[in-house]
Amino acid sequence: ARRKRGWGAIGSPVCISEILFRGSHVSVLALYSRSDGFTAWAHCLGGYDTATFLEHIAVLIKAVMKPYPGADSVLCLDNCRIHHAEELKLRRMCAKEGAHLIFLAPYCPID
């Protein structure tokens, strides 16, 4: 919704200028550590599909994840569909590095 009103000189129309950028869409996949902050990331033009997500997350898991119960040993994902699409493969990737995979609880608003 565009803005129709604003502050301006009395008797003259308000000039509203907007910057519109329609460039390339880039999606970023980042791993965040409690102790070190962002530790690794990958990106792709456009959005992630399941195959690209699995390819990028496999590289990040191999590079960053450590055996449980050490630091960087738990991969916590939200409940985005793409995260659950190949959940078994994700669990195997984490298990191969000795790490654990957990998902956040579903969002449950309180009225």
PyMOL commands that set and color helices and strands:
alter all, ss='L'
color gray80, all
select helices_A, chain A and resi 50-64+81-85+87-96
alter helices_A, ss='H'
color red, helices_A
select strands_A, chain A and resi 26-33+37-45+74-77+100-103
alter strands_A, ss='S'
color yellow, strands_A
deselect
rebuild
show_as cartoon
